[in-house]
Amino acid sequence: MYIISDEHSKRLPFVRIRKIELKNFKGVMHGMIDFNCAKEYVPYNTKSDILGLYGQNGSGKSSLVEAISMVKGIMCGYKMASSWISMIDVEADWAEIVIGFDFQYENGVCSIVEYSMKLVRQERKKADVSEEDSEDDNKYTIGICEEIIRTNMYATGEIGRMHSILDTKKNLFCSQVFEKEYFENYNSEIKDELTYLKRKCFDDSRSFVFSEEVESLLEEKKKKSKYFEILSELDLFANYYLYVISTHTSGLVQLRAGLPIYIPMLDRPLLLNERKPISKETYGYVEDAIEKINLVLCTIIPDLQLELKVVPTVMKDGEDGIYINILSVRGTRKFPFSYEADGIIKIVSILADYIFAFNQGSTTLVIDEFDSGVFEYLLGELLQIFESDGKGQFIFTSHNLRPLEVIDKKFIRFTTSDPHNRYYKLKSIGNTNNLRDMYLREVQLGKQDVEMYKRTKAFKIVKALTKAGEENVIDG
């Protein structure tokens, strides 16, 4: 598989997302999901963990994916785009994300790490707001604040009670135990520097805790306690082992803008087309990914292989670059891959990350609308294979109910129509019950503690369609 550097393999434990909680995030006033791995112990790097999320349109499925994507960006130290303001509910001043992790080490030690933050709207400085921006949301930007990291691991490596090690709600940035480790009760110079950095990061719409400045400050202390390792491991996981594939991919496929491909060890997806060159280094990743995709692709779509046709060029910065044209090879026929069906392009675009997550236990792969364009039988097979033989973590949303019949019900959660209790696990499901049938019955009868589906009425839809049609009738 993909080569993991010795530095990575030594620093990264066996990682699992165990919990996600959202507040005021888009249409989710409150919702919390406990993953199966939070309830059942998974031995080090041995088997997969899955979360499939189902529910009505507009009930919070994509919100979960977007929240994970935002966490990835924050922990990678990226500046948040102003468009992320739309993630805060229009009736609220802030949104909150809490995400919990299991960290398991080769020596058998297991710890829990929890990261939380608030997102708030803030007005841009007047100098940065043009007349065109003044009347809409462009005059606002997003701020990240109240970041807290909690863990049950102490600086010595011992496991105990959950406690905060970093807390930007407090003036002193960190807990007493962390302060003792790194800052020797804070001299005024360090306090002033941290105060300035906190304000600067907030104004720049990026994380203070995961900023390069704070990392450099801690590095200078030359003291590699477990607290520092936890921060380093979260950063490493977010950059290289957490992959989020949103519905944006489907849009690029339908527009025939190229092949949006997600490649492990690259922090962003690539859009490959013959009009945009890539560097030689990036081409190496692409070539390696296509080679591995081809090994699996022919078992999913018989007789299909991919071929790279390359043309050297010089990029704008003067570096050597390469134009790539991807060809489909079916027997003796070759033609541009862009002519393939949307479903095939979708499968190829996610396959490199699927392969990586299947083999690498510390990887988490998140795909919104995994079923989009994928034949339902193949969808079920891919999930069954990941459940039975995979090692990583796979989080997906879907509208197709086939997976409810083929994967263990402990891996399935549903959305509800209640914005204050968005995520739910069906109760009273026996071992012999068909989860698909139970869910459809629940949609119709409503026997659970919460409403799973906001019922639609066919006669009202017909009436509305008829009225809308009458209003558009052109007189003869």
FINUMI-964504 format. One record per residue (C-alpha): residue in three letters; y, z, x. Coordinates in steps of 0.5 Angstrom, whole numbers, plus 500, padded with zeros to 3 digits. Last residue first. Example, Ala and Ser with C-alpha at 12.3 -4.5 7.8 and 13.67 -1.06 7.14 Angstrom:
// residues 2
Ser:498:514:527
Ala:491:516:525
//
This chain:
// residues 476
Gly:561:447:391
Asp:563:454:393
Ile:561:457:399
Val:556:463:398
Asn:558:469:404
Glu:559:474:399
Glu:553:473:395
Gly:549:473:401
Ala:552:480:403
Lys:550:483:396
Thr:543:480:396
Leu:542:483:403
Ala:544:490:400
Lys:540:490:394
Val:534:488:398
Ile:535:494:403
Lys:536:498:397
Phe:530:496:394
Ala:526:497:400
Lys:528:504:401
Thr:528:507:408
Arg:526:514:410
Lys:529:518:416
Tyr:522:519:420
Met:520:525:424
Glu:523:530:419
Val:521:537:422
Asp:516:542:421
Gln:510:537:420
Lys:508:535:413
Gly:512:529:412
Leu:508:524:407
Gln:510:517:410
Val:512:518:417
Glu:506:524:417
Arg:501:519:415
Leu:503:514:420
Tyr:503:519:426
Met:496:521:424
Asp:494:514:423
Arg:496:513:430
Leu:494:520:433
Asn:486:518:431
Asn:483:525:429
Thr:477:527:433
Asn:480:532:438
Gly:484:535:432
Ile:491:534:431
Ser:494:541:428
Lys:501:540:431
Leu:505:533:433
Lys:509:534:439
Tyr:517:534:438
Tyr:523:531:441
Arg:530:531:437
Asn:531:538:435
His:539:538:434
Pro:539:531:432
Asp:534:531:427
Ser:531:525:425
Thr:525:526:430
Thr:523:523:436
Phe:515:523:438
Arg:511:526:444
Ile:505:523:447
Phe:501:525:453
Lys:497:531:450
Lys:495:525:445
Asp:490:522:451
Ile:491:515:451
Val:488:509:447
Glu:489:510:440
Leu:497:512:441
Pro:497:507:446
Arg:497:501:441
Leu:503:504:437
Asn:508:499:439
His:515:501:439
Ser:515:504:446
Thr:518:509:451
Phe:515:510:458
Ile:514:516:463
Phe:509:515:468
Gln:507:520:474
Gly:503:518:480
Lys:496:518:481
Gly:493:513:477
Asp:485:512:476
Ser:484:515:468
Glu:491:515:466
Phe:494:509:469
Ile:488:505:467
Gln:488:507:460
Leu:496:505:460
Leu:495:498:463
Glu:489:497:458
Gly:493:499:452
Leu:499:494:454
Leu:494:489:455
Tyr:491:490:448
Glu:498:490:446
Phe:501:483:449
Val:507:485:453
Gly:514:482:451
Ser:517:489:450
Asp:511:494:450
Phe:515:498:456
Glu:521:499:452
Asp:524:503:457
Ile:520:504:463
Val:520:511:468
Leu:516:511:474
Thr:515:517:478
Thr:512:517:485
Ser:509:523:488
Gly:502:521:487
Gln:503:515:490
Asn:497:510:488
Phe:499:508:481
Ala:506:509:482
Phe:506:504:488
Ile:502:499:483
Tyr:507:500:477
Asp:513:499:482
Ala:511:492:484
Leu:509:490:477
Ile:515:492:474
Ser:518:485:475
Val:512:481:474
Ile:510:484:467
Lys:517:482:465
Ile:517:475:467
Ile:510:475:464
Gly:513:477:457
Asp:519:473:458
Ala:514:466:458
Glu:514:462:465
Tyr:519:457:466
Ser:523:462:471
Phe:517:461:475
Pro:519:454:477
Phe:513:450:477
Lys:507:449:481
Arg:500:446:478
Thr:494:445:482
Gly:491:451:479
Arg:497:455:476
Val:502:457:481
Ser:508:459:479
Leu:514:458:484
Ile:519:463:486
Asn:526:460:490
Ile:529:464:495
Tyr:535:463:499
Ile:535:467:506
Gly:540:470:510
Asp:542:470:517
Glu:548:475:518
Gly:555:472:518
Asp:558:477:513
Lys:558:471:508
Met:551:469:509
Val:548:464:513
Thr:542:460:511
Pro:535:459:511
Val:531:456:505
Val:525:459:502
Lys:519:458:497
Leu:516:464:495
Glu:509:463:491
Leu:507:467:485
Gln:499:467:483
Leu:497:466:476
Asp:489:464:475
Pro:488:469:470
Ile:494:474:467
Ile:492:481:469
Thr:487:480:474
Cys:491:474:477
Leu:497:479:478
Val:494:485:481
Leu:493:481:488
Asn:499:477:487
Ile:503:483:486
Lys:501:486:493
Glu:503:479:496
Ile:510:479:492
Ala:512:486:494
Asp:511:485:502
Glu:515:478:501
Val:520:482:497
Tyr:521:488:502
Gly:521:483:508
Tyr:526:479:504
Thr:531:485:504
Glu:531:485:512
Lys:532:478:512
Ser:538:478:508
Ile:538:476:501
Pro:541:469:498
Lys:544:468:491
Arg:543:461:488
Glu:535:461:488
Asn:534:467:484
Leu:532:474:485
Leu:536:480:482
Leu:534:486:486
Pro:533:493:483
Arg:537:498:487
Asp:534:504:492
Leu:530:499:495
Met:524:503:498
Pro:519:501:492
Ile:521:494:489
Tyr:524:493:482
Ile:524:486:481
Pro:529:482:476
Leu:527:475:477
Gly:533:470:475
Ala:539:469:470
Arg:534:467:465
Leu:538:470:460
Gln:532:473:456
Val:529:476:463
Leu:536:479:464
Gly:536:482:458
Ser:529:485:458
Thr:531:488:465
His:537:491:462
Thr:532:495:457
Ser:532:500:463
Ile:527:501:469
Val:528:507:472
Tyr:524:509:479
Leu:524:515:482
Tyr:520:516:489
Tyr:525:513:494
Asn:532:515:493
Ala:531:521:487
Phe:525:524:491
Leu:529:524:498
Asp:535:527:495
Leu:530:533:491
Glu:526:534:498
Ser:533:535:502
Leu:535:540:497
Ile:529:544:497
Glu:528:543:504
Phe:535:547:505
Tyr:533:552:501
Lys:526:553:505
Ser:530:554:511
Lys:532:549:516
Lys:538:552:520
Lys:542:548:524
Lys:548:550:521
Glu:551:543:522
Glu:546:540:517
Leu:549:545:512
Leu:556:542:513
Ser:553:535:513
Glu:549:536:507
Val:556:538:503
Glu:560:532:506
Glu:554:527:504
Ser:555:530:497
Phe:548:532:493
Val:551:539:491
Phe:558:536:490
Ser:556:530:485
Arg:560:524:484
Ser:566:522:479
Asp:571:522:485
Asp:575:527:482
Phe:569:532:481
Cys:567:530:488
Lys:575:532:491
Arg:575:538:487
Lys:568:541:490
Leu:570:538:497
Tyr:577:542:497
Thr:574:549:495
Leu:568:548:500
Glu:573:547:506
Asp:577:553:503
Lys:571:557:503
Ile:569:555:510
Glu:576:556:513
Ser:576:563:510
Asn:569:566:512
Tyr:564:566:508
Asn:559:572:508
Glu:555:569:514
Phe:555:562:511
Tyr:548:559:511
Glu:542:564:510
Lys:546:570:507
Glu:550:565:503
Phe:544:562:500
Val:541:569:498
Gln:548:571:495
Ser:548:565:491
Cys:552:559:492
Phe:559:555:490
Leu:563:561:492
Asn:568:560:486
Lys:562:560:481
Lys:561:555:476
Thr:558:551:482
Asp:552:554:482
Leu:547:553:488
Ile:541:558:490
Ser:540:561:483
His:534:565:481
Met:527:564:478
Arg:522:570:480
Gly:518:570:486
Ile:514:565:491
Glu:515:566:498
Gly:517:560:503
Thr:522:565:507
Ala:528:562:504
Tyr:525:564:497
Met:521:560:492
Asn:522:561:484
Thr:528:556:484
Arg:534:554:481
Ile:540:549:482
Ile:546:549:478
Glu:551:544:478
Glu:557:546:473
Cys:561:540:474
Ile:560:532:474
Gly:567:528:472
Ile:567:522:468
Thr:573:517:467
Tyr:578:516:462
Lys:584:511:461
Asn:578:506:460
Asp:576:509:454
Asp:582:505:450
Glu:589:505:449
Ser:592:506:456
Asp:587:501:460
Glu:591:495:458
Glu:597:498:461
Ser:594:500:467
Val:591:507:469
Asp:590:509:476
Ala:597:511:478
Lys:597:515:471
Lys:591:519:474
Arg:585:518:470
Glu:583:523:464
Gln:577:527:465
Arg:571:527:460
Val:566:532:462
Leu:558:531:464
Lys:555:538:465
Met:549:539:471
Ser:542:542:471
Tyr:537:542:477
Glu:531:546:476
Val:525:547:482
Ile:519:550:481
Ser:514:552:486
Cys:507:551:488
Val:504:553:495
Gly:497:550:496
Asn:498:548:503
Glu:499:541:502
Tyr:505:543:498
Gln:506:542:490
Phe:513:542:488
Asp:514:542:480
Phe:520:539:477
Gly:525:541:472
Ile:531:537:469
Val:537:540:465
Ile:542:535:463
Glu:549:537:459
Ala:554:533:455
Trp:561:535:455
Asp:567:535:450
Ala:563:533:444
Glu:564:529:438
Val:564:522:441
Asp:557:525:444
Ile:557:524:452
Met:553:518:454
Ser:559:513:453
Ile:563:517:459
Trp:557:513:463
Ser:562:507:462
Ser:567:510:468
Ala:561:509:473
Met:558:515:476
Lys:559:515:484
Tyr:553:515:487
Gly:550:521:491
Cys:543:520:490
Met:542:526:486
Ile:547:524:481
Gly:544:517:481
Lys:537:519:479
Val:540:524:474
Met:543:518:471
Ser:537:514:470
Ile:533:520:468
Ala:539:521:462
Glu:538:514:461
Val:531:514:460
Leu:532:520:455
Ser:537:517:451
Ser:533:511:450
Lys:528:515:446
Gly:533:518:442
Ser:533:517:435
Gly:536:510:435
Asn:530:506:432
Gln:525:511:430
Gly:520:514:434
Tyr:515:514:440
Leu:515:517:447
Gly:510:516:452
Leu:509:521:458
Ile:504:521:463
Asp:501:525:469
Ser:497:522:474
Lys:491:525:478
Thr:489:527:485
Asn:495:528:489
Tyr:495:536:490
Pro:491:539:484
Val:494:538:477
Tyr:495:545:473
Glu:496:544:466
Lys:502:546:462
Ala:508:544:466
Cys:504:538:467
Asn:503:536:460
Phe:511:535:460
Asp:516:540:456
Ile:521:536:452
Met:527:538:450
Gly:532:536:445
His:539:538:443
Met:545:534:440
Val:542:528:442
Gly:546:522:439
Lys:549:520:446
Phe:548:527:450
Asn:551:533:447
Lys:545:537:450
Leu:539:534:453
Glu:533:538:456
Ile:528:535:461
Lys:521:539:463
Arg:516:538:468
Ile:518:532:473
Arg:512:532:478
Val:513:532:486
Phe:507:533:491
Pro:511:535:497
Leu:516:530:501
Arg:518:532:508
Lys:512:530:512
Ser:510:524:508
His:518:522:509
Glu:518:523:516
Asp:512:520:518
Ser:515:513:514
Ile:511:511:508
Ile:508:504:509
Tyr:507:500:502
Met:500:500:500
//
